[in-house]
Amino acid sequence: MTLPTPSDPVTLPDLDLAFAVEGTLAPELLGAAGALADPLEGAERWHGLIGAWLAQLSPELADALHAPAYSLGLQLLDDAAIAELNADWRQQSGPTDVLAFAALDEAAGDVPPLPVGPETGELELGDIVISLETAARQAPEHGHSVEQELRFLASHGLLHLLGWDHPDEASLAAMLARQERLLTG
C-alpha cells in the first residue's frame, strides 16, 4: 500500500500590497490588533494572508481577473476617517467596518481591468479600508479577537474587489460561506 503524497504546494501570485495604519488610533486598539496593525510586521502578514486568499480563489475567478500579479491597498483607519469615506462614497452617515473600492467597476464598463504594469500583467484590484475602532467593537459581539475580526473584514473586502456582492440574503450567505473557507483554508 502506498501512502498518498502531499499535493504540490500552492503557488502564490505576486502581490504588490500598499499597507497603512492611519488616523488617531489609541495604543490599546493597536495592541489588540497585534501584528496586523504594525506598519512593518503587519505588511508582511497581510501580504501572506491576501496572497494565500488570492491563490485559493484563483480557480473561481473570472478569466478577466486571472493574472500573475495583483496590486491592492489595505488601510486601517479610525472611525472618523471611515465615516468620511462612507459619507462621500456611499452617502451613509457614520462609521462602517469595511469599505472596498474596486478598480473593476462593471457598471462603468471597466471589464476587464487594465493592467497596472503591462509588462508584468499586474492587475490593480483596488483598495480595502477597515475601521480598527469598529472592528474592535464588533469582535466581542462575534466571539473572537480583534485580529480575527480584521481578517474577516479584509477577506470580505477582497471578495468585493473580486466582484462578489450581497444585494440579498442568499448572496450574503454565499459570500459569508466563502469567507469562512478563506479564513479556515
N, C-alpha and C positions, 0 to 999 in steps of 0.2 A: 504494500500500500504506500502510495506516495502522498506526502503531505502537500497541501496547497501552498504555493509561494505567494508572498505579498504582491499585490498588484504594483505596477510601475508607479513611482511617486508622481503626484500631480504636478504639472509644470505651471508655475505661477506666471501670470502675464507681467510684463514690465509695467511699472506703475510710477507715475510722477505725481506725488501727493504733496499738496501745499497744506500744511497743518499749522493752525494758530490758536492760541488761547488769548482772548481779548475781553475787554470790559473790566469792570470793577468787581472781581470775584474775590470773595472772602477766603482767607487762608484755610479755614476749616472745610470749605467746599472743595478747594483744590486738593486738600488732603484726603477727603472722602472719595474723590475721583481717582486717587492714586496715580500710577504711572501714566494712565490715559490722559491726564491733564498736564503732564510735564512737557514743556515745549520740545525737549530733546528726546527723552525716552518715549514720550507719547507718539512722536512722529514715527519712530521705529515700530512701535506696537501697532499703531493704526495701519501702517504700511503693510505689515504682515497679515493683519486681520482682513483688510479690504482686498488685498491681493488674493488671499485664500478664498474669500467670498466670490470674487470675480471668476476664479478658476472653477469653483463649484457650480456657478451659474452658467458657465460657458456653453454647455450643451443645450441650454434652454434659450439662449439669446437669439434674437432675430439676426439674420445674416448681416444687416447693416451695422450691427453692434459687435461683430467679431473683429477683433484687432489684436495685433501682437503687443500693443502697448496702450495704456489709458492714462488720462490726466484728469485729476479732480481736486477740489479743495474741500477741506474739513475745518470748521471753526467751532470752538466752544465759546459761547458768549454769555453775558448776563441777561437777566430778564428785560432790562431797559432796551438793550440793543436789539434783541429778537422781537420785542414788541414794536419797535420802529419799523423793522423789516416786514413784520406781519401786517401792519397798517398800510405801508407803502405798496406791497405786492399782492396782498390778499384782501385788503380793505376790512380786516378784522382787528378789533381793538384788543389790547392786552397781549401778554406773552403767550407763546406756544412752546411745545417741547422741541420740535424739529421742523425745519423747512428745507426743502430740496429745490434747487434752481437748476433744472435740467438744461443742458446745452441742446439737447434734442427736443424739439418742440414740433410735434406733428401738426398742430393747428397752424403753425406758421409755415409749414411746408419744408421744414428742415430735415427731411428724410432722404438719404442717410446723413448723419452729421459729417461735417467736413473735418478731415484730419488736421490736427494741430501741426504735426510735423510730417508733411507729405513723404519725406524720405524714409521715415520710420513707420508710417501708418498709425501713429498715435492718435487716439480719439479723445477729444475733450468731452467728458461726461457732464460736467457742471460743478455745482457746489452744494455741500450739505452744511447747514448751520444748526447747532444744538444749544439750547439754553441749559447751562450747567445748573443754574438755580432751580429751574423747573424739573430737571432730571432728578435732582436731589430730593425735591418734594415728592415726586412720583415713586421713587424707588421703594420706600417703605409700604406704600399702597399696593405695590405689586409683589411685595415679599422678597425683594432681593437688594443687592448692594447698588451703590451709585455706579460702580464700574459696569455691572451687568445692565443697568438701565441705559448707560451710554452706548454699550454695544448694541442693545436692542434698537435704540433710536437711530444709530448710524446705519444699521442694516436696513431699517425702514427707509431711510433717506436714500441709500444706494439703490434699493428696488425702485423707488420713484425715478431716480436718474436713468434707470434702465427701461422705463416705460410702464412700470406697474402703477396701478391706481386703484382706488377703492370707493367708487361712487355709490355702492350699495353694500348691504350686509354680506352678501355672498362673496363679492370680490374682496371685501375686507377680511373675511375669514380665510380665503385662499392666500391672501398676501401675508397674513399673520402666521399661517401654517408654513409658508415658505421661509419666513423669517426664522421660525423655530428650527427648521432644518439647517439654515445657515449657522445659527448660533450653536447648534449641537454637533454639526458636521465637522 
